[in-house]
Amino acid sequence: MSYRFKRGRTSLLGLFCIMLLLGGCSSGQSSTSAEKDEDYAKTHKIGSYPIQTDVELTRWTDSTPFAQQLAVKSTMEEFPFVQDLAKRTGVQEKYVLPAVNQANEQLNMMFASGEFTDIIEWNFLQNYPGGPEKAIKDGNILKLNDLFAQYAPNLTKYLKEHPEVDKQIKTDDGTYYGFPFIRGDNYLKTYGGLIVRQDWLDELGLEVPTTIDEWHTVLTAFKEKKGATAPLTFVSTPRLFDDLQTGAFYGAFGVKRDFYMENGQVKFGPLEPGFKDFLITMRQWYAEGLLDKDIATVDGKIRDANMTSGKSGASYGLAGGGIGKWLAALQAQDPKADLVGVPYPVLNKGDTPKFGQKDFSAPSGGNFAISPQSQHPELAVQLLDYGYSEEGALFFNFGTEGVSYTMENGYPTYTDLIKDNYAQNLTLYTRATGGPTIQDKRYYEQYAALPQQQKAVQTWMKTDVDQYQLPPISPTAEESAEFSQIINEVNTLVDETTIKIVLGTEPIESYDEFIQKLKVLNIDKAISIQQAALDRYNSR
């Protein structure tokens, strides 16, 4: 469902009534004196569930990731996971959902209105102008240090045992601003990379390509001998060459499309000589018909269609949503069809790829925040802390025993209910892919259980990305404002120049002029802002 908030401030009573009508703010009984004063901990056994309360909390979350499930269940309150979570914790929740693909606009409306839900799910580290520090300063989310210490024993314990995660979910001054989704094993951090038709390689007598020259040979063969009209395809929305942002192909020339670091120094890929070499290569491949002729506008649906129709033989994809989905569709047409995850390309045979896809332990920082307007912040903290308990983590990853999983020799095994339709039912019955919890390796071992998927993940993991990938740094509010202004213009210039050179509508010689334009747009200042944030992160 969608909602619209009235602008302006209201009295507390008026606000409460309005949000009841909208399904947006805390309903149920009013906050009791025990919940308001300092004796809350004495009247609630912290860390014990279910909590004895008749308060209903409200939670704002983006509906877009749940679009498929909301086509089956009209509200999130109907999700089995949400219903079972309420039984386990004792806390009922009302979900407030913006319209699909309108989350940012409607979140801003909520902030402008002053009429907040108790819990707000959002990536404040990357998607809030000024970052979490600015969000706190603006009065849109709470600083949670004291609340963590008093009412979140499970997360507090985990952070003490995992200082690298603790570092990733707080600001430079040590402020906690939200509960994190945590990838609990290194194996869970890599799940995407380059994918090639293994059956085509076998038929043509070709080896898995590892270098740029080998890729040229393979793509040429796909075009000339397999009739592929778009031998290499990848998504370019919402950003140009979006699928390559993790360093695929760029990385062979020692750069990324974005910021990265070398020996503690921040660099911006398009400024480096290797970026020009990348453009020259892509320009050549496009001219030879090795790239999708519509490469500038390919979206996920087009890429999927290309890979499952034989139009393309290579792309970037995920182990689940790429190999899993494409292989099933291909083998329905031809049982001999096969896919393989291949290494990120390098220039010299035997080199280790410089970049690759790899998440951090807490990839979105603290993205389950609490509103300063909440009448029940202690209760909200207790609710969110459940997912970090042993019982809670098992439930978030696997759902309800006997329904979505069974325990077999100590291993939580998904039932056919989940296995028969992972795409829909995993999210209806669990929150294994993005809840306030610690993601379990055993979830992924089953979700990506095909040999092709497991082998691909192991292949994609073999990079030096840890040495070069910027950690989740957080510029100050002031730095962020200046950085955003610079980088918006810079990104527009980079995208425009890249596509013109690749398509051949602008000569490669224009690259030198492009570098000068980046300087005029103050890219050096943007780099210095990133460098300052990196230095502060390293000194935490």
N, C-alpha and C positions, 0 to 999 in steps of 0.2 A: 504494500500500500504506500501511498505517498501522503505528504502532509504539507501544510503551509502554516508558518507561524506569523502571528500578528506582530508588527513592528512596535518598538517602544517598550517601556518598562511598565509593569503593573504592580499592584500591591501583592503581597504574598498570598493572600486569600484569593484574589482575582487570578493570579498566576496558577494557583493550584486547581481552581475550577476550570480554567481554560484547558489546561493540560489533561485533566480528566476527560474532557470532551474529545480532545485530539488523540487520546491514548498515548500521551507523551510523557507525563511526569509521574512521580510516585503516587500510586493509588493505595487502597487499603486504609488502615487506620493512620492517624496522624502520628508523628514521631513522639514516642513516649519520653518521659523525663529520664528514664534509665538510658535511653539511646542518645540523649542530648548531653548528659553531664559526664563527668569524669569517671563515674562508676560503671560505665558500660561493660568493661572487662570483668567486673565482679558479677554481673548478672548474665553474662554470656560466656560459656566455656569456649575459649578461643582455640581453634583448631579441631573442634569436635562438631560432628554433623550427625543428623540434621539440626539446624539452628531452630530454636523455638521462637518463631515470629509470625505475625500475620501481616507484615508489611510487604507490599509488592513493589519491586524495583523496576525501573525502566531502563532500556538499553537501546541506544542508537547504533545502527550498523548499516553498512552499505549493502543494498539488496542485490547488486549486480553479480557477485560470486555465487549467489543462491538462486539465480533466475531459473535454472532447470528444476530445482526442488520446489520452488514456489509455483511452478506450473502444475505440480502434483498436490501440494499442500498449500492452501491459500494464504496461510499465515505461518510464521516461524513458531508460534505457540503450538502448532499442530505437529511440528517435527518430533518424532519419538525421542531424539536426544534432548531437546529442550524440556519435554515433559518429565523424562527420567532424571535430568539434572535437578529440577525443582523438587522431586521426591527425595533425592539423595541429600541435597543441601538444606531443604526446608524453606527455600526462598523462591517465591513466584516472581516471574519476570514478564513484563510487557515490552515487546519489541516495537520500535519505531523505525520504519524503513523508508528511505527516500525512493523516488522512482528510479528505475534502472538507468544507469549511466548519468544520473543527476546528483550523485552523492556530494560532490564538492560544492555545487551551488546551494543545495539545501542545507548542508552543514553550516555554510556561511549565514544562511537565513536564521538558523537556530542561534548562532552566536550573536547575530545582530539583535534578535528579539529579546535575549536575556532569559528565554524560557527553555531550560535545559533538561535533558534526561539525566538519570543518575550515572549511567555508564556510557562512555562514548568510545566506539571502536574506530580508530583512524591511525594512519601512519603519520604521526606528528613530526617524526624525524625528517621525512622526505617530502611530505605533502602539505605542510603548514608553513606559510611564508614567515620566515624568522625562526622556524623550528620550535621545539618544545619549550625552550626558555621564553620565547615570545608568547606562546600559547598560555603559559602560566602568568606572565606579566600582563597579558590582555584580560586575565580573569576568566579564561575559557576552560582550563583544566587545573586540578589541584597539584600542589607539591605533596608527594606521598611519603617522604622520609619517616615522619613520626607514625603515620598510619601503618606503614610497612613494619616498623619495629614493634608496634603494639598488637597488630591484628593479622599479620601475614607470616606466621611461623614457618609454614612450608616453603614459601619462596625465599624467605630470609635464610633459612638453612641451606637451600640449594645455592644461593649466591655466595655464601661463605665458603662453600665447597668448590665453587667454580668461579674464581675471580675474573676469568676472561669474559664470562657472561655478565657479571656485575659491571664490568667496565663498559660494556656495550649498551647498557640500558639506563645510563644516567648521563647527565650533562657534565660539562667541564668543571662546574663547581660542586659536583657530587649530588645533584638533585635527581631523585627518582620521580618520574612523571607518568608511569603506566606499567601495567603488567605485560610481560613479554610472551610471545610464542617462541619456544626454544627448540632448536634441533638438537636432540640428545645424543647424537652420534655423528662422527665425521662422514660416515657412509650416506647420511641423509642430506648432506650439504650440496652434493653434486647430482644433478638429475637431468641435465640438458647438454646437447652437443650436436655434432654433425652426424647425419645418418645417410647411408648409401644403400642402393639395391644390391645386396650380396648376390642374388641369383644372376643379375646382369654381369657382375664382375666375373663370376664363375663361367658363365656362358662365353664371355669374351676373352677368357684367359688372363684377366688382369688381377693384380694384387690390390689390397686396400691402399688407397693413396695416403701418403703421409707428408709429401712435399708439394709445394705450389706447382712444380713441373709435372709431378705425377697426377695432380688434380687436373691439369690441363689435358693430359693424355686420356684420362678416364672420361672427362666431360665430352671431349671430342668424339670418343668412341660411342658414348651414349647417343650423341646427336647423329652420327653418321651410320652406325650399325644397329641402333635400337629405335631409331626414328623419334627420339625425344625432341620435342619442339621447345622445351624449356629445361634443358639438362640440369641446371642448378636453379632452384627457386628458394626464396625465403621471405619472411614477412617484413614489410616496410611501413607498417602502421602500428601505433600512431606516430612513430618516428621513422625517418628514412633509414633503411637497412637495420631496422629494429632488432632483428634476430641476431645480428652480428655484434651487438653491444658488449657481449662478454669477451670479445676478442677474436672470434673466428675470422680467419683470413687476414684481418688487420694485424693480428698478433704475429703472423709470419714475418712481417716487416718491422717488428719490435714496438708496435704502438697499439693503442686503443682509440676508439672514437671519442673517449671521454678523458677524465683526469685519472692518473695513476701515479705511482711513486717508484723512484729508483734510488736506492741508497739513502732513503729518508727525504728525498727531494721530490716535490710535486711537479708533474709534467702534464701538459695538455697535448694529446695525440696529434691533432691536426697541425700543430706548430712544428712537429718533428719531421725530419726528412723521410722517414719510413711511410708517412701518410701519403706523400706524393707517389711513392712506389706502389702503394696499394691502389691508388687511383689509376695509375698507368695500367696495372694488371687488370682491374675490373673493366676499364675502358676497352682493352684488347679483347677480353672474354665476351663483352657485350657485342662488340663489332663482329665477332666470329660466331655469334648465336649460341654461346655456351651459357649465358644468363637468360633468365626469363625476360622476354622483351618488355613485359609490363612490370619489371622489378620495382619500380618506384611506387606502385600502388597495390602490390599483393598484400592481402590480408589473410587471416588464419583459414578462412573457408576456402579461398582460392588455393592456398598452399596445400591444404589437405586434398583438395580435388586433383591438383597436379600430381601429388605423390601416389594417389590411389588409382589414377587413370592411365599411368604410363607416360604421361606428358613430361614428367620429371623423374630423374633417377637419384637426385641428391638434394638434401635440404638440412635445415637446422630444426631440431624438435626435441621433445622431452621423452624420457623413457616410457612414461605412461601415456601421455596424450599424443606422442609421436609414434614411437615404435609399436606400442600396444594397439593404438587405434588404427594406424596404417596397415600393420601386418594382418590384422583380422580382416580388413576390407580387401586387401590384395589376395589373401589366401582363399577368400570366398569365391574369387574369380579363377585363381590359379594356385592350387595347393603347393606348387614348387616355389612360389614367390618367397623371398626372404629379405631381411634387412639387417644391417650391421651398423653399430655405432663406431665411428672412426675417429682417430686422433685429430686434434686441432692441427692445422697445417703448419709446417716450418719451411724455411728455405733450404736448409742443409739436412740431408738424410741422417737420422740418428739424434738430432737435437731434441731437447725437451721443449714442448710448447711453453711460451712465456705466459700466456693468459688462458683462461678457461672459465666456465661457469662454476661458481662455488659460493654458496651462501655463507654468512656468518652464523654463529650459534644463535644469535637473536637478530634475525634478518631485518626486522622492522623496528628495532628498539623496543620501547614500551608502548605498545599500540592499543592497550585496553586502559583508558584513562577514566578518571572520576571527575564529575562536574563540581565546581565550587558551590553550585546551587543545590546540590543534593542534600536532603534532610537526613540521609542515612549513610554517610560515607564509611562508617565503621562496618556496617552490614555489607556494603558493596565490596569492601576489601576482603571481608571474610568469604564472601561468595566467590570472588575471583581467585582467592588463594587455594580453593579446593582442588583445582586442576594440577597443583604441584605436589599434592599428597600422593602417596603410593596408590591408594584406592582411586583417587581422582584421576591420576595419569592413566591408569588402566582403563577407566571408564571413557575418558576423552579419546583415547586411541582406538579402543575396540568396542565401546558401547556396552550393552547389557548382556551379561552371560546368559546363554540359552536362547538368545534372540539373534544378536548380530555376531556372537562368537561363542565358541566352546573352548574349555581348557583341556588340551591334549598333551599329556606328559609335561605339564608345566608351561606349555606354549599356547598363548591365546590365538586361536585359529578362527578366522572369519568363517561364518556359515555361508551356505549357498545364497541366502538372502543378500549378502554383500557381494559375493563373488560373481553372481549372475548379472549384476549391474553396478559395478564400482562407481561409475560416473554419477549415478543418481543416489544410490543408497548409502554410500560411505558417508556422505554429508548429512543425510537424513538421520542416521543412527550414531554417528560419531562426530568429533571435531578434530580428527587426527591431522588435518592439513592446515590448521590455522587458528587454534583456540588458545586461551591462556593456560598453557600446559607445557609438558616436556614431550616432544615427539619421540615415539618409540621406534627403534630400528626394525622391530618385528612387523610393524605396519607396512613398511616399504618392501620388506622381503616377500610379502604376499601380494601387495599391489603391483609390484614390478617383478613378478615371479618367472616370467619367460626367460629362458637362457639368453636370448638376444638382448633382453633388457638388462639383466645382471652383468653380462659381459660388457655392454655399452657403458654402464656406470663406472666399472673398473677402468675402462679405457679413458673415459673423459676425466677421471680423477688424476691422471698422470700429467700434471702440468706444474709449473713454478708460480702459479697465480698467487700463492700466499706471500711471495716476496714483493709483488707489484701492486696488488689490489689495495686501494685505500680502505682503511677501516671505517666504521660508521662515525665519522667525525661530525661535529655540530658547531658551525659558525655561530657567533653571538647574534642576537637579534639585529644589531646595527650592521654587522658584517653581512648577514643574510640578505638584508634589504638591498645593499649595494651589489652584492653578488648576483642576486636575481635579476636586477636591471641589466647588468653586463651580460650575463649568460644567455638571457632570452634573445638578445640581438646576435650574440655570437653563434648560438645554435641555428638561428635562421640563416646566417651567412654560410655556415658549414654545410648545412643541408642543401642549400641552393647551389653552392659551388660543386659539391660532390656529385649531384645528379647531372648537372650540366656537363661536367668533365666525363663522367661515366657514359652518358648517352652520346657524347661526341658533339654536343652543340656549342661547346666552348673548348678552346685549345688547352692542352696540358700546360702550356707556357703561362697561362693565367694564374697558375698556382702561386707564383712569386708575388703577384699583385694581391692575391687572397691573403697571404701572410701579412702584408702591410695593412690590409683592412682589419685583420684581427687585432693588430697592435693599436690601430686607431680606436677600435671598440673597447680598448682597455683590458685585453685578455691578461696582460701581465698583472694587473691588479687582482683579477679573479684568482689567478694562480697564487698570489701572495696571501689572499684570504684563506684559500684552502691549505696553504702551508702553515699559516698560524694556527688553524684549527687542528691540523695534524700534529703539530708540536705540542699543543695543549693536551691532545688525546694521549700522546706518548708519555706525558708527564703525570697523568692521573695516578 
